[in-house]
């Protein structure tokens, strides 16, 4: 069952993330010149969903983790945008090393992140910003504990504050659409816990 996408406004919709198999949310934005797909997920059902979309497809991969990009070999796409570390896994596409606007209303930009190297986001219509997993802590435990890199979190906060979007779309979050102010408040509270001279902010302290 392909399942209808969940709408967010007139031009944005998405298929929600799953845990078995682990698959990211897959978002669709109806641009001026075709569809934009933010992350392609993992698993046969997710691949069928993406391939069921009509017309020209431009794919943006938030980062290189399997649940976000695993279906890339299974789907058809016209253009591909990704970060440098994701390019190493994909072997194709245009690397987004600095903010670009490939069409009016669409802005792609790098995001410093503790979760994964080379994350990128997509801001559309100056209202919504797709962030994938970029706001999350380390994917691997640091010293056996979940943590943020303090310097990366500071840089990430600067990037996120500068976005015009008032809503952040976060993968694997039950709400998916979150208010920018709420996400920033949570990250700023974590950053406030930093200890001078310590590289990491541990979440169990």
C-alpha positions in Angstrom: 0.0 0.0 0.0 1.6 3.3 -1.1 -0.5 5.4 1.2 -1.5 9.0 0.6 1.1 11.6 1.6 0.3 13.7 4.7 -0.2 17.3 3.5 1.4 20.4 5.1 0.0 23.4 3.4 -0.7 23.5 -0.4 2.7 22.5 -1.8 4.3 20.3 0.9 3.5 16.7 1.9 5.3 13.7 3.3 5.4 10.1 4.1 6.1 9.5 7.8 9.2 7.7 9.1 9.1 4.0 10.1 11.1 1.8 12.5 10.9 -1.5 10.7 12.7 -1.1 8.4 14.3 2.1 9.8 13.3 4.7 7.3 13.4 8.5 7.5 10.4 10.7 6.7 10.2 11.4 2.9 9.1 14.9 2.1 7.8 16.3 -1.2 7.7 19.9 -2.2 5.9 21.0 -5.4 8.4 23.5 -6.9 8.0 25.8 -9.9 9.7 23.3 -12.2 8.9 19.8 -10.8 9.0 18.0 -7.5 11.6 18.2 -4.9 12.2 15.1 -2.7 13.9 15.6 0.6 15.5 12.2 1.6 14.5 9.0 -0.1 14.4 6.6 2.9 15.2 2.9 3.0 13.2 -0.2 2.1 11.1 -1.4 -0.8 7.9 0.4 0.2 9.6 3.8 0.5 11.3 3.3 -2.9 7.9 2.5 -4.5 6.4 5.6 -3.0 9.2 7.8 -4.4 9.0 6.1 -7.8 5.2 6.6 -7.9 5.7 10.4 -8.0 5.2 11.8 -11.5 7.4 14.0 -13.6 10.8 15.5 -13.0 12.2 14.8 -9.6 15.0 16.7 -7.8 16.4 14.8 -4.8 18.0 16.4 -1.8 19.8 14.0 0.7 20.1 15.4 4.2 23.0 13.2 5.1 24.6 9.8 4.4 22.9 7.5 6.9 21.2 4.5 5.4 17.7 5.3 6.6 17.8 8.6 4.6 19.6 7.7 1.4 19.5 3.9 1.2 16.9 3.9 -1.6 19.0 6.1 -3.9 20.0 3.2 -6.3 16.3 2.1 -6.5 14.7 5.3 -7.6 14.8 7.5 -10.7 15.8 11.2 -10.3 16.8 14.1 -12.5 19.1 16.1 -10.2 20.7 15.2 -6.9 22.0 17.6 -4.2 24.0 16.4 -1.2 26.8 17.2 1.2 30.4 16.2 0.6 30.3 13.1 3.0 27.1 11.9 1.4 28.7 12.3 -2.1 31.4 9.8 -1.0 28.6 7.3 -0.5 26.4 8.2 -3.4 29.2 8.8 -6.0 27.0 11.3 -7.9 25.2 14.6 -7.5 26.0 18.2 -6.8 27.8 18.9 -3.6 26.2 21.8 -1.5 29.2 23.4 0.2 27.6 26.8 0.5 24.0 28.1 0.4 22.5 27.9 -3.1 19.1 28.8 -4.6 18.6 26.3 -7.5 15.1 27.8 -8.2 13.0 30.7 -6.8 11.7 29.7 -3.4 14.1 26.9 -2.8 17.3 27.4 -0.8 19.8 24.6 0.0 22.4 25.1 2.7 25.0 23.2 4.8 24.2 22.6 8.5 27.0 22.0 11.1 25.7 19.0 13.1 26.8 16.7 15.9 24.7 13.9 14.3 26.5 13.4 11.1 29.1 15.2 9.0 28.0 17.1 5.9 24.3 17.6 6.7 22.4 19.9 4.4 18.9 21.5 4.7 16.3 22.8 2.4 14.3 26.0 3.1 11.2 26.6 0.9 9.0 29.7 0.5 10.8 31.3 3.5 8.4 29.4 5.7 9.5 25.8 6.1 13.0 24.3 6.6 13.7 20.6 6.1 16.5 19.7 8.5 16.5 15.8 8.5 18.4 14.7 11.6 20.7 17.7 11.8 19.5 18.9 15.2 20.1 15.6 16.9 23.0 14.5 19.0 25.8 12.1 18.0 24.7 9.0 16.2 27.5 7.1 17.9 27.9 7.3 21.7 30.7 9.5 22.9 32.4 7.7 25.8 29.3 5.5 25.8 27.0 8.5 26.3 24.8 10.7 24.1 26.3 14.1 23.5 26.6 17.2 21.3 29.8 18.6 20.1 29.8 22.1 21.8 31.5 23.9 18.9 29.3 22.3 16.3 26.2 23.1 18.2 27.2 26.8 18.5 27.7 26.9 14.7 24.5 25.1 14.1 22.5 27.5 16.2 23.9 30.4 14.2 22.8 28.8 11.0 19.3 28.0 12.3 18.7 31.4 13.8 19.5 33.0 10.4 16.8 31.0 8.6 13.7 32.9 7.6 11.6 29.8 8.0 9.2 29.8 11.0 8.8 26.0 10.9 11.4 23.3 11.1 10.7 19.8 9.7 12.6 17.2 11.7 12.8 13.6 10.6 11.8 10.8 13.1 10.0 13.4 15.2 6.4 12.4 15.8 5.3 16.0 15.2 7.5 16.3 12.1 6.6 20.0 11.8 7.9 22.1 14.8 8.0 25.8 15.4 11.4 27.3 14.9 11.2 29.1 18.2 10.6 25.8 20.1 13.4 23.9 18.5 15.9 26.8 19.0 14.8 27.0 22.7 15.6 23.3 23.2 19.0 23.5 21.5 19.9 26.7 23.4 19.0 25.1 26.7 21.4 22.2 25.8 24.1 24.6 24.7 23.8 26.5 28.0 24.9 23.3 29.8 28.4 23.4 28.2 31.4 23.3 30.5 34.4 25.5 29.6 37.2 23.4 28.3 35.0 20.4 27.5 34.5 19.5 23.9 31.1 17.7 24.4 27.9 18.4 26.2 26.6 15.2 27.6 22.9 14.8 27.8 22.9 12.7 31.0 24.3 15.5 33.1 
